């Protein structure tokens, strides 16, 4: 039973790290889009 609990904890940890990485990437894309909408001629590379 302890092994299953450790496996579930590991899967949850991997899922949290994956969602955090994807969220950071999506946030960067929305920031770039927001910059382009606010000032189309600006260089929005970060």
Z-matrix of the N, CA and C atoms (Angstrom, degrees):
N
C 1 1.443
C 2 1.532 1 110.83
N 3 1.317 2 116.69 1 -37.35
C 4 1.464 3 120.66 2 179.98
C 5 1.529 4 109.81 3 -64.15
N 6 1.324 5 116.59 4 -36.75
C 7 1.458 6 120.49 5 -179.99
C 8 1.524 7 111.01 6 -62.68
N 9 1.318 8 116.58 7 -40.66
C 10 1.460 9 120.05 8 178.56
C 11 1.524 10 111.14 9 -65.87
N 12 1.307 11 117.34 10 -38.78
C 13 1.463 12 120.95 11 177.76
C 14 1.524 13 110.65 12 -63.56
N 15 1.329 14 117.16 13 -40.89
C 16 1.460 15 120.42 14 177.44
C 17 1.525 16 111.22 15 -66.08
N 18 1.315 17 116.67 16 -39.26
C 19 1.462 18 120.90 17 178.38
C 20 1.527 19 110.68 18 -64.44
N 21 1.304 20 117.54 19 -43.89
C 22 1.468 21 121.38 20 178.05
C 23 1.516 22 110.04 21 -62.93
N 24 1.317 23 118.10 22 -41.52
C 25 1.465 24 121.37 23 178.70
C 26 1.529 25 111.00 24 -63.47
N 27 1.320 26 117.25 25 -40.62
C 28 1.456 27 121.20 26 179.10
C 29 1.522 28 111.04 27 -65.93
N 30 1.311 29 117.64 28 -43.74
C 31 1.468 30 121.36 29 178.23
C 32 1.527 31 109.99 30 -62.64
N 33 1.321 32 117.55 31 -41.94
C 34 1.459 33 120.81 32 178.76
C 35 1.529 34 110.66 33 -63.85
N 36 1.302 35 117.52 34 -40.89
C 37 1.463 36 121.23 35 179.09
C 38 1.521 37 111.13 36 -63.13
N 39 1.316 38 117.27 37 -44.60
C 40 1.467 39 121.03 38 178.45
C 41 1.523 40 110.27 39 -63.14
N 42 1.314 41 117.40 40 -40.59
C 43 1.465 42 120.83 41 179.03
C 44 1.526 43 110.86 42 -64.21
N 45 1.308 44 117.76 43 -42.06
C 46 1.467 45 121.01 44 179.86
C 47 1.516 46 110.82 45 -64.82
N 48 1.309 47 117.50 46 -43.65
C 49 1.469 48 120.97 47 179.03
C 50 1.527 49 109.96 48 -63.79
N 51 1.315 50 117.69 49 -41.94
C 52 1.461 51 121.28 50 178.88
C 53 1.512 52 112.37 51 -63.30
N 54 1.307 53 117.18 52 -45.03
C 55 1.467 54 120.76 53 179.34
C 56 1.527 55 110.38 54 -65.05
N 57 1.308 56 117.81 55 -38.64
C 58 1.463 57 120.99 56 178.46
C 59 1.525 58 110.78 57 -63.82
N 60 1.323 59 117.31 58 -42.13
C 61 1.467 60 120.80 59 179.70
C 62 1.523 61 110.76 60 -65.31
N 63 1.314 62 117.44 61 -44.29
C 64 1.460 63 121.27 62 179.37
C 65 1.523 64 109.53 63 -65.51
N 66 1.320 65 117.82 64 -40.65
C 67 1.459 66 121.26 65 179.44
C 68 1.514 67 112.47 66 -61.88
N 69 1.315 68 116.81 67 -40.20
C 70 1.462 69 120.70 68 178.08
C 71 1.517 70 110.51 69 -64.18
N 72 1.311 71 117.09 70 -42.10
C 73 1.459 72 121.60 71 179.75
C 74 1.530 73 111.09 72 -65.75
N 75 1.311 74 117.45 73 -43.52
C 76 1.464 75 121.73 74 178.95
C 77 1.522 76 109.88 75 -64.33
N 78 1.324 77 117.56 76 -40.40
C 79 1.456 78 121.31 77 178.60
C 80 1.528 79 110.67 78 -61.35
N 81 1.316 80 117.66 79 -41.05
C 82 1.457 81 121.12 80 178.64
C 83 1.525 82 110.76 81 -63.82
N 84 1.315 83 117.73 82 -39.70
C 85 1.461 84 120.65 83 179.00
C 86 1.529 85 111.17 84 -65.85
N 87 1.326 86 117.41 85 -43.05
C 88 1.465 87 120.20 86 178.51
C 89 1.524 88 111.26 87 -65.50
N 90 1.320 89 117.55 88 -34.93
C 91 1.463 90 120.73 89 177.04
C 92 1.522 91 110.37 90 -64.45
N 93 1.325 92 116.43 91 -41.90
C 94 1.466 93 120.78 92 178.69
C 95 1.532 94 110.64 93 -64.67
N 96 1.325 95 117.57 94 -42.37
C 97 1.461 96 121.79 95 178.42
C 98 1.519 97 110.06 96 -63.08
N 99 1.328 98 116.98 97 -43.60
C 100 1.459 99 121.48 98 179.03
C 101 1.525 100 111.30 99 -61.06
N 102 1.320 101 116.78 100 -40.60
C 103 1.457 102 121.29 101 178.20
C 104 1.522 103 110.51 102 -62.65
N 105 1.327 104 117.31 103 -44.69
C 106 1.462 105 121.53 104 -179.32
C 107 1.526 106 111.74 105 -65.73
N 108 1.313 107 117.47 106 -35.62
C 109 1.464 108 120.10 107 178.14
C 110 1.524 109 109.57 108 -68.79
N 111 1.308 110 117.38 109 -41.89
C 112 1.463 111 121.44 110 -177.85
C 113 1.528 112 111.48 111 -69.27
N 114 1.318 113 117.61 112 -37.92
C 115 1.462 114 121.53 113 -177.82
C 116 1.530 115 108.99 114 -146.80
N 117 1.330 116 117.72 115 90.70
C 118 1.471 117 120.79 116 -174.61
C 119 1.532 118 114.72 117 -59.31
N 120 1.317 119 117.59 118 -28.47
C 121 1.471 120 118.95 119 -176.40
C 122 1.530 121 112.25 120 -89.80
N 123 1.312 122 117.61 121 -5.71
C 124 1.464 123 120.63 122 -177.83
C 125 1.526 124 111.22 123 -77.04
N 126 1.329 125 114.81 124 153.04
C 127 1.453 126 120.50 125 173.18
C 128 1.523 127 107.49 126 -85.87
N 129 1.316 128 116.68 127 114.19
C 130 1.461 129 121.25 128 -174.52
C 131 1.510 130 113.00 129 -102.79
N 132 1.317 131 118.00 130 18.86
C 133 1.456 132 121.00 131 177.88
C 134 1.517 133 108.67 132 -76.24
N 135 1.327 134 115.60 133 134.05
C 136 1.465 135 119.80 134 -176.95
C 137 1.483 136 111.12 135 -115.91
